[in-house]
Amino acid sequence: MTIKSRLFISNIRVVLVTVIGLILAGLAIRIALFSFSGDWGFDVRELVELRRYHSEAWSGLKPFVFFTLFVVIISATNNLLTLRLMNSIIRPLKALSEGGRQLHDLNLAYRINYKNDDEFRPVCDAFDEMAAKLEAAAAEQQKNEANRRELIAGISHDLRTPLTSIKGYIEGLEAGVASTPAMREKYFATIKNKTADLEHIIEQLFLFSKLDMDEFPLALRRVAIGPAMQKIVEEIAAEYTMRGLDINTSEDSTVREDTFVLADMLYLRNVIINIMENSVTHRSKERGRMDISVSWADSDTIRLRFADDGPGVSADALDKLFDAHYRADPSRNKKGSGLGLAISSKIIERMGGTYRAELPDTGGLAIVICLPVQQEGTAQ
């Protein structure tokens, strides 16, 4: 039974019980009056006397009649007020029902926008909040789906490029194009290099997926950050110099050899290489420059800064550089998976640090890594 029906029946019962009770009370009073009149047989004089008596009795019953009318009026008014109350209950219930139907039909932008300040306000506000979260989640899912498609397209391109080269050189060997030992050696060297490129892409993809699912443990330990950075740069500087990227280093003299951070040396090296690869790939001139500095961000944080002199990016693109699917320069013909910086940001986050990009006043792009200092005696 609906709320409307229950309220209506309840008010009818109130009226009926009141009226019947008053009628029964009036009959009881009249019977009591007759019981004091003596014998039930009447003559004319007795009839006149009885009429006079009943007239007096009627005068005594008038208050009960007026009371009955008063109760009827009150009951009718109560019914009208109940109808109004019932409508105030039914309207928000209908709004909630319509909201549920709209969500069922995937209209996630629907809002109730209930304005009355009553008991239904928190429920309707909660519904609107839920709908807003569902809409945001759906939009995020669509964005992630689009990002996933772009990521797959980029990885597919990265894989296809070396595969096409390998296939071409193998076909050249089969056709006898490499007719001399020197040419064959060159072909085999190229195939080996392209195979290494494929292996690197697959390893990067595997690492990214593991980091994204938080299933890749890092071997974190206390590392003296000054000597560690010096060692990494010395190991990779020669290779990037040959590839057209000159590396310059500087270190704050207050960063002592006993200044420690919590890091995985293998993956810290991976992060630095990813930054180098990004700079050497996107440099805008024959020889690029990379300035690496180690300094204090504050009393508890070490800052590693990698600033190049390349074309840089727009200010709007800074926060998007670490998305795996993002391409900062849409005019480039070369596509890629864009995993390097995305992997680096996840690794630094796992080390308890932060990773951001900024635009230096001198131009180019700077990647800034901040790592918390591990004080002596800090529990690991």
C-alpha positions as CSV (number, residue, x, y, z in Angstrom):
1,M,0.0,0.0,0.0
2,T,1.3,3.4,-0.9
3,I,2.1,6.2,1.6
4,K,-0.8,8.2,0.1
5,S,-3.3,5.4,0.7
6,R,-2.1,4.8,4.2
7,L,-2.4,8.5,5.1
8,F,-5.9,8.8,3.6
9,I,-7.2,5.7,5.4
10,S,-5.7,6.8,8.6
11,N,-7.5,10.2,8.4
12,I,-10.8,8.5,7.5
13,R,-10.5,6.3,10.5
14,V,-9.9,9.3,12.7
15,V,-13.1,10.9,11.5
16,L,-15.2,7.7,11.7
17,V,-14.0,6.8,15.2
18,T,-14.7,10.4,16.4
19,V,-18.2,10.6,14.9
20,I,-19.3,7.1,16.1
21,G,-17.9,7.8,19.5
22,L,-19.9,11.0,19.8
23,I,-23.1,9.3,18.5
24,L,-22.7,6.5,21.0
25,A,-22.1,9.0,23.8
26,G,-25.3,10.9,22.9
27,L,-27.4,7.8,22.8
28,A,-26.0,6.8,26.2
29,I,-26.9,10.1,27.6
30,R,-30.5,9.9,26.3
31,I,-30.9,6.4,27.6
32,A,-29.7,7.6,31.0
33,L,-32.2,10.5,30.9
34,F,-35.1,8.1,30.0
35,S,-34.1,5.8,32.8
36,F,-34.9,8.5,35.3
37,S,-38.4,9.2,33.7
38,G,-40.0,6.3,35.5
39,D,-42.5,4.1,33.6
40,W,-42.2,3.8,29.8
41,G,-46.0,4.5,29.3
42,F,-47.0,8.2,28.9
43,D,-50.4,10.1,28.9
44,V,-50.9,13.5,27.2
45,R,-49.8,15.4,30.3
46,E,-46.8,13.2,30.5
47,L,-46.1,13.7,26.8
48,V,-46.2,17.4,27.2
49,E,-44.0,17.0,30.2
50,L,-41.7,14.7,28.3
51,R,-41.6,17.2,25.4
52,R,-40.6,19.9,27.8
53,Y,-38.1,17.5,29.3
54,H,-36.7,16.6,25.9
55,S,-36.4,20.2,25.0
56,E,-34.4,20.7,28.1
57,A,-32.4,17.6,27.2
58,W,-31.8,19.0,23.7
59,S,-30.5,22.1,25.2
60,G,-28.1,20.0,27.2
61,L,-27.1,18.1,24.0
62,K,-26.3,21.2,21.9
63,P,-22.7,21.3,23.1
64,F,-22.2,17.8,21.9
65,V,-23.6,18.6,18.5
66,F,-21.3,21.6,18.2
67,F,-18.4,19.6,19.4
68,T,-19.2,17.0,16.7
69,L,-19.2,19.6,14.0
70,F,-16.0,21.0,15.3
71,V,-14.4,17.5,15.1
72,V,-15.6,17.1,11.5
73,I,-14.1,20.5,10.5
74,I,-10.9,19.6,12.2
75,S,-10.7,16.2,10.5
76,A,-11.4,17.8,7.1
77,T,-8.7,20.4,7.7
78,N,-6.4,17.6,8.9
79,N,-7.0,15.7,5.6
80,L,-6.1,18.8,3.6
81,L,-2.9,19.3,5.6
82,T,-2.2,15.6,5.2
83,L,-2.5,15.9,1.4
84,R,0.0,18.7,1.4
85,L,2.3,16.8,3.6
86,M,1.9,13.7,1.4
87,N,2.8,15.8,-1.7
88,S,5.9,17.1,0.0
89,I,6.9,13.4,0.6
90,I,6.0,12.1,-2.8
91,R,7.8,14.9,-4.8
92,P,11.3,14.0,-3.6
93,L,10.6,10.3,-3.8
94,K,9.5,10.8,-7.5
95,A,12.7,12.9,-8.0
96,L,14.9,10.1,-6.6
97,S,13.0,7.5,-8.7
98,E,13.6,9.6,-11.8
99,G,17.2,10.1,-10.9
100,G,17.6,6.3,-10.6
101,R,16.0,5.8,-14.0
102,Q,18.3,8.5,-15.6
103,L,21.4,6.8,-14.2
104,H,20.1,3.4,-15.4
105,D,19.9,5.0,-18.9
106,L,23.5,6.2,-18.4
107,N,22.6,9.9,-18.2
108,L,25.3,10.6,-15.7
109,A,24.9,14.4,-16.0
110,Y,21.4,14.3,-14.4
111,R,21.1,16.1,-11.0
112,I,18.1,16.3,-8.7
113,N,19.1,19.8,-7.3
114,Y,16.7,19.5,-4.4
115,K,16.3,22.9,-2.7
116,N,13.9,22.3,0.2
117,D,15.6,22.2,3.6
118,D,14.0,19.0,5.0
119,E,14.8,15.4,5.8
120,F,15.1,14.6,2.0
121,R,17.8,17.2,1.4
122,P,20.7,15.0,2.6
123,V,19.5,12.0,0.6
124,C,19.1,14.0,-2.6
125,D,22.4,15.7,-2.1
126,A,24.0,12.3,-1.6
127,F,22.4,11.2,-4.9
128,D,23.8,14.2,-6.7
129,E,27.3,13.6,-5.2
130,M,27.1,10.0,-6.3
131,A,26.1,11.0,-9.8
132,A,28.9,13.5,-10.0
133,K,31.4,10.8,-9.0
134,L,30.0,8.4,-11.5
135,E,30.3,11.0,-14.2
136,A,33.9,11.8,-13.3
137,A,34.7,8.1,-13.1
138,A,33.2,7.5,-16.6
139,A,35.1,10.5,-18.0
140,E,38.3,9.2,-16.5
141,Q,37.7,5.8,-17.9
142,Q,37.1,7.2,-21.3
143,K,40.3,9.2,-21.0
144,N,42.3,6.2,-19.9
145,E,40.8,4.2,-22.8
146,A,41.9,6.9,-25.2
147,N,45.3,7.0,-23.6
148,R,45.6,3.2,-23.8
149,R,44.9,3.3,-27.5
150,E,47.5,6.0,-28.0
151,L,50.0,4.1,-26.0
152,I,49.4,0.9,-27.9
153,A,49.7,2.8,-31.2
154,G,53.0,4.4,-30.0
155,I,54.4,1.0,-28.9
156,S,53.3,-0.6,-32.1
157,H,55.2,2.1,-34.1
158,D,58.3,1.6,-31.9
159,L,58.2,-2.1,-32.5
160,R,57.4,-1.9,-36.2
161,T,60.3,0.4,-37.0
162,P,63.2,-1.9,-35.9
163,L,61.3,-4.9,-37.2
164,T,61.0,-3.4,-40.6
165,S,64.7,-2.6,-40.6
166,I,65.6,-6.1,-39.5
167,K,63.3,-7.6,-42.2
168,G,64.9,-5.4,-44.9
169,Y,68.5,-6.3,-44.0
170,I,67.7,-10.0,-43.8
171,E,66.0,-9.9,-47.2
172,G,69.1,-8.1,-48.5
173,L,71.3,-10.8,-47.1
174,E,69.1,-13.5,-48.7
175,A,69.2,-11.7,-52.0
176,G,72.9,-11.4,-52.0
177,V,72.9,-7.6,-51.9
178,A,75.7,-7.7,-49.2
179,S,78.2,-9.2,-51.6
180,T,81.3,-8.5,-49.6
181,P,82.4,-9.6,-46.1
182,A,82.4,-5.9,-45.0
183,M,78.9,-5.3,-46.2
184,R,77.6,-8.5,-44.6
185,E,79.3,-7.5,-41.3
186,K,77.6,-4.1,-41.5
187,Y,74.3,-5.8,-42.2
188,F,74.7,-8.1,-39.2
189,A,75.7,-5.2,-37.0
190,T,72.6,-3.3,-37.9
191,I,70.4,-6.3,-37.3
192,K,72.0,-6.7,-33.9
193,N,71.5,-3.0,-33.0
194,K,67.8,-3.1,-34.1
195,T,67.3,-6.3,-32.1
196,A,68.7,-4.5,-29.1
197,D,66.3,-1.7,-29.7
198,L,63.4,-4.2,-29.7
199,E,64.7,-5.7,-26.5
200,H,64.9,-2.3,-24.9
201,I,61.3,-1.4,-25.9
202,I,60.0,-4.6,-24.5
203,E,61.9,-4.2,-21.3
204,Q,60.6,-0.7,-20.9
205,L,57.0,-1.8,-21.5
206,F,57.4,-4.6,-19.0
207,L,58.8,-2.3,-16.4
208,F,56.1,0.3,-16.9
209,S,53.3,-2.3,-16.5
210,K,54.9,-3.6,-13.3
211,L,55.3,-0.2,-11.8
212,D,51.8,0.8,-12.9
213,M,50.4,-2.2,-11.0
214,D,52.7,-1.6,-8.1
215,E,54.1,-5.1,-8.5
216,F,57.8,-4.2,-9.0
217,P,59.9,-4.1,-5.8
218,L,62.8,-1.8,-5.7
219,A,66.0,-2.7,-3.8
220,L,66.1,0.6,-1.7
221,R,69.2,1.3,0.4
222,R,70.9,4.4,1.8
223,V,73.1,5.9,-1.0
224,A,75.6,8.8,-0.7
225,I,73.9,10.8,-3.4
226,G,77.0,13.0,-4.4
227,P,79.4,10.2,-5.3
228,A,76.5,8.1,-6.7
229,M,75.6,10.8,-9.2
230,Q,79.2,11.4,-10.1
231,K,79.7,7.7,-10.8
232,I,76.6,7.4,-13.0
233,V,77.5,10.5,-15.1
234,E,81.0,9.3,-15.6
235,E,79.7,5.9,-16.9
236,I,77.3,7.4,-19.5
237,A,78.9,10.7,-20.5
238,A,81.1,9.3,-23.2
239,E,78.3,7.6,-25.0
240,Y,76.1,10.7,-25.1
241,T,78.9,12.9,-26.1
242,M,79.4,10.8,-29.2
243,R,75.6,11.1,-29.8
244,G,75.7,14.9,-29.7
245,L,74.9,15.7,-26.1
246,D,77.6,17.5,-24.1
247,I,77.2,16.9,-20.3
248,N,78.3,19.4,-17.7
249,T,78.0,18.8,-13.9
250,S,78.0,20.9,-10.8
251,E,77.6,20.1,-7.2
252,D,76.8,22.3,-4.2
253,S,79.8,22.2,-1.9
254,T,77.5,21.7,1.1
255,V,76.3,18.3,-0.3
256,R,78.8,16.2,1.6
257,E,79.8,12.7,0.8
258,D,77.8,11.6,3.9
259,T,74.6,13.0,2.5
260,F,72.4,10.0,2.0
261,V,69.1,9.3,0.2
262,L,67.0,6.1,-0.1
263,A,67.4,4.8,-3.6
264,D,67.8,1.8,-5.9
265,M,71.0,2.6,-7.8
266,L,70.1,0.4,-10.8
267,Y,66.8,2.2,-11.4
268,L,68.2,5.7,-10.4
269,R,70.6,5.1,-13.3
270,N,67.6,4.1,-15.5
271,V,65.9,7.3,-14.6
272,I,68.9,9.4,-15.6
273,I,69.4,7.5,-18.8
274,N,65.7,8.1,-19.7
275,I,66.2,11.9,-19.2
276,M,69.3,11.8,-21.4
277,E,67.5,9.8,-24.1
278,N,64.7,12.4,-24.1
279,S,67.1,15.3,-24.5
280,V,69.4,13.7,-27.1
281,T,66.4,12.5,-29.2
282,H,64.6,15.9,-29.2
283,R,67.6,18.3,-29.4
284,S,67.1,21.1,-31.9
285,K,70.7,21.5,-33.1
286,E,73.7,19.4,-34.0
287,R,75.1,19.4,-30.5
288,G,73.0,19.7,-27.5
289,R,73.9,20.6,-23.9
290,M,72.8,19.0,-20.6
291,D,73.6,20.7,-17.3
292,I,73.3,18.4,-14.3
293,S,73.4,19.8,-10.8
294,V,73.1,18.4,-7.2
295,S,72.0,20.8,-4.6
296,W,69.7,21.3,-1.5
297,A,66.0,22.0,-2.1
298,D,65.6,22.5,1.6
299,S,67.3,21.2,4.8
300,D,65.7,17.8,4.4
301,T,65.6,17.4,0.6
302,I,68.2,16.9,-2.2
303,R,67.5,18.3,-5.6
304,L,68.8,16.7,-8.8
305,R,68.3,19.0,-11.8
306,F,68.8,18.1,-15.5
307,A,68.5,21.1,-17.8
308,D,69.0,20.9,-21.6
309,D,69.1,23.6,-24.3
310,G,66.6,21.9,-26.6
311,P,63.3,23.3,-28.0
312,G,61.5,22.8,-24.7
313,V,57.7,22.5,-24.5
314,S,54.8,24.8,-23.9
315,A,53.8,25.6,-20.3
316,D,50.6,23.7,-20.7
317,A,52.5,20.6,-21.5
318,L,54.6,20.4,-18.4
319,D,52.2,18.4,-16.3
320,K,51.5,16.0,-19.2
321,L,55.1,15.0,-20.0
322,F,55.0,12.1,-17.6
323,D,51.8,10.5,-19.2
324,A,52.9,7.5,-21.1
325,H,50.8,8.4,-24.1
326,Y,51.6,12.1,-24.4
327,R,53.5,13.7,-27.3
328,A,54.8,17.2,-26.3
329,D,55.6,18.0,-30.0
330,P,52.8,17.0,-32.3
331,S,54.8,18.3,-35.3
332,R,57.4,15.6,-35.0
333,N,57.1,12.8,-37.6
334,K,58.6,10.4,-35.2
335,K,56.2,8.7,-32.9
336,G,57.0,6.7,-29.8
337,S,55.5,5.0,-26.8
338,G,56.7,7.9,-24.5
339,L,57.4,5.4,-21.7
340,G,60.8,6.8,-20.6
341,L,59.6,9.8,-18.6
342,A,56.5,8.0,-17.4
343,I,58.7,5.2,-16.0
344,S,61.1,7.6,-14.4
345,S,58.4,9.5,-12.6
346,K,57.0,6.2,-11.2
347,I,60.4,5.0,-10.0
348,I,61.1,8.3,-8.2
349,E,57.7,8.2,-6.5
350,R,58.5,4.7,-5.4
351,M,61.7,6.1,-3.8
352,G,59.7,8.6,-1.9
353,G,60.7,11.5,-4.0
354,T,59.0,13.9,-6.5
355,Y,59.6,14.4,-10.2
356,R,58.6,17.5,-12.2
357,A,59.4,19.5,-15.3
358,E,60.0,23.2,-15.6
359,L,61.0,25.8,-18.2
360,P,64.4,27.5,-17.5
361,D,64.7,31.2,-18.2
362,T,67.5,30.3,-20.7
363,G,65.2,28.0,-22.7
364,G,65.1,24.3,-23.1
365,L,63.5,21.9,-20.6
366,A,64.6,21.0,-17.0
367,I,63.7,17.8,-15.2
368,V,63.9,18.2,-11.4
369,I,64.0,15.3,-9.0
370,C,63.7,15.8,-5.2
371,L,64.7,13.0,-2.8
372,P,64.3,13.1,1.0
373,V,67.6,13.0,2.9
374,Q,68.0,9.9,5.1
375,Q,69.4,11.1,8.4
376,E,71.9,8.9,10.3
377,G,70.0,6.3,12.3
378,T,66.9,6.5,10.2
379,A,65.1,3.2,10.1
380,Q,65.0,1.5,6.7
